[in-house]
Structure formats: C-alpha cells, structure tokens
Amino acid sequence: MPRHDAITLRPSVLYFGTPVALVTTQDERGAANITPMSSAWALGDRLVLGLSAQSQGCANLLRGGEAVVNLPDPPLHAAIERIARTTGRDPVPAYKQAMGYRHAADKFALGGFTRAASQAVAPPRIAECPLQLETRLLHARRSTPAAGEDADDDPGFIVLELDVVQVHAHTDIVLDGTQHIDTSRWSPLLYVFRHYFGTGERHGRNFRAET
C-alpha cells in the first residue's frame, strides 16, 4: 500500500518542476541579452513571466516592450549553465555579486548560441531552441521586497504578461502537414528544485488533445 503521511517543510525554493526558458531582449543600443529563467506559464496566446526586478532582461523588456521566449530541450543544459551565473547588468547588482555573478556582454558567444532574426519583434531568436515564441509586453506588475529586507538584498520581481505574436518550431518536432507539435519528439528542459530534467514516457492524453 502507498504511504500518504506527510511532514511540513520550509523549502528554500519552490521550483517544483517548470520548463526552462531563455528570454532574449535588446537594450537601448540594440545589444541582445539572454535571461535564463523558469518562472513562466502559458494560457491561450498569453505568457506570464516572473523576472527579477533588477535583471537586465527585465529592464530591456520594460523599456522595449518585446522579447523572444526560447524553449530549450535537454541537450542544451550545459550551454545554459555557461551563462547561468552571468548578468547583462554592469555594474553587477549587489545581491548578484554576493552569489558570485559576473557581467557578460555577449551571452550568445559565451553560451555558444546562434542568433536568428525574428519576424515580428526586434530581439533575436536562439536558433538552437526547438520552440521560439516572439512576444510583446501587455502588462507588468511589481512585487515588493520581503518584510524587513532591503531592496538591494531582495530586489523583488516583476510579473509580466506577454502576447505571443509569432511561433517558430524546428521542423523535426512538428507533425507533417499540421500546426501541431509532435509530443513524441518534443521534450522540454525542466527545472526541478534547481536540477535539470527532460520529460519521460507519456502516460496518457487529455480529452482536449487534438493529436
């Protein structure tokens, strides 16, 4: 018989399993930035992201109103780690300095990623990512620092609602002659309590699935 007893925990993070996304944006000079993140979810043609209020990617998105949300697959995890402890902000914010972050002006080169021109927005896509979603900003809401925390130590985050205006997919994950992703070939990279995973075997389908 399975056990159903439980204990109360206070985990340091709540990344219980969400897809990794690489958000590409541009600054006022047209320089591209890549922001690795995993606080994202989709509803219809809308995406909701949660980004640090002091991240360069967030600043770029708030200023320019455009971004590409690139969704990597498991083989890209090493490339993502090469840029994981870097920031486009210069100087590096104090709270990131404390975690060992360093400034990187060209994360495409550092990660070994290839730029691909977008069709509807200015920021470039990441060619290696099997799914690339071009988006425009609709709404942003800022959180407040935790009680008793200084903004330099706890910068808070911005919740951003984005409109998906263009979707690109590698041909090998699209069902021939359709607008559907082949779920037997597409495996998103998942972030589970700060560890990387791919998806496993399929266990069934929802009644609304069209394939």
N, C-alpha and C positions, 0 to 999 in steps of 0.2 A: 504494500500500500504506500502511495506517495505521502510524504510528510508535508503538513501545512502550517507548522508552527513558524513563528517569525520573531525577530528581535528588532528593536528600534535602533536606527543608525543616524549618524550625522556625517554623511559622506562629504569629502572636500569638493567634489564636482558632481553634477547631475547629467553628464553626457552619457545617458543610458543606452544610446545607440541611434545616431543620426548620420546622414550622409555627409561626407566631406565636400566642401565647395571651395573653389578658387575664384575669388571675386576680382575681376580686372576693372580698373578705373584709370582716369587720366587726371593729372594735376593741371594747374593753370598754364603751364608751359608746354603741355601736350605729352609729358613724360608718363609712361604707363607704370602702374603698380599692381602687384598681385597680393591679395589678402587671403591667406588660408583661414577657413572658418568652418564651423559645423552647426551653428545655431540658425537653421533655416528650415522652413516648411512651405508647402505649396497648397493653394486652394484655387481650383479653376485655373485662370490665367494670371493669378497673383502669386507673388512670392513674398514672404515675410522673413527678414534677416535681423539678427541681433549682432551689432558690432560695437567694439569698444569706442567710447566717445572720443578718445584721443588717438585713434588709429588713423594713418594717412589715407587708407582706403575709405574710411567713413567720411573724412574731410573732403576727399575728392568727390564722393558720391553726393554729398550735401551741396557742394558747390556746382558741380556739372550736371547733376540730375540723371546720370546714365551709368550703367555698369553692365558687364557680362558675367553671369554666374556660370562658371565652367564646372562640370561634374566629372571628376576623375574616376578611373577604375583602379582596382587593387595594384596592378604593376607600377603605378605612378607614386606609390607611397614613399619611396626613397627620394625621389625628386622633390616631393613636398617637404620632407624633413630637411632638405638642404636649405630651404627658405623659411622654415618654421620659426627659427629664433632670429629673425631679422625684421626690420621695420623700415618703411619708407620715410618715417619722420626723422628730421635732422634739425636740432639735436634730438637724441633718443629721450622720450619721456622718462621721468624719474622711476616710475613704477616698473617700466620695462627694463631700465638699467639694472634694477635690483634683481631681475630674473635672468640677467645675462644676455639681453638682446643687443644687437648691433645694427647700425644703419647699413642698408643695401640699396644703392641707387638703381640697379638693374637686376630685378629678381628673375626676369626671363633668362638672362645669361647665367645667373647663379644656379637656377634650377634645371637649366638645360631645356627650357620650353621654347616652342616655336610660335611666333606671332602670326595670327591670321586676321585679315581685315574683316571688320563687322559690316553688316549691310545697312542697319538702321540706327546705330549708335556709334559714337566716336571711339570708345575704348576697344582695344583689340581682343580677339578671342584667343584661347590657348588651343592650338591645333591638336595636341596630344589627347585632350579630354574628349571622350566619346560623345558627350552631350554639352552643348553650349547655348545658353539662354541669354539673348540680348534683352535688356530691361531698361525701363525709365522709372524714375522715382515718382511716387504718388503722394506719399505722406511719411513724416518722420516724427517720432516722439522720444524725448529724452527721459531716461530714468534719473534717479537721484542717488548720490553715494550712500552706502550703508550707514546706519546710525552711528555717530561717533567717529566716522572715517573722514580724513582729509581728501579732497578731490585729487591731489597728487598721488595718494596711495590707492584710492579707489575711484577711478575716473568715471564710473558708471558706464552705461551703454545706451546706444540709440537703437530703437526698433524702427525698421524701415519697411514700408510697403512698396513693392515694385510691381509694375505692369510688364508682363512678358510680351514683347513685340515681335520677336523672331526666334525660332528654334532651329538649331543645326544638330545633326546627328551623323556619326560615322555610318557609312552605308552597310557595314557588316553587322550592325545591330538593328537594322530596320527590316521589317518583313517585306519581302518583294511586292511591289505594286500597291502598298498600303501607306497610311500615315501612322502606323503603329510600331512601337519598339518591340523587338523580339526579346522577350524576357528570359528566354533560354540562353541568350548570348550576352545580354547586358547585365553587368554586375557592378553596382556602385561600390565605391570605397566607403566603409562605415567607420565611424569614430565612436568606440565603446569604452567609456571610462579611460580615455586618453590612450587607447590602444587601437591599432588599425586592423580591420577585418574586411573580408569580402562576404558576399552572400553565399549561402549554402544551397542545398537542393530545394526545389519548390515543393510545398506541401499541399497546395490546392489553389483555387481561384475564387475570387469574389463573384457574386452573381451579376455584377455590373461589368465584368471584364468583357471586352469585345473580341478578344482573340483567344 
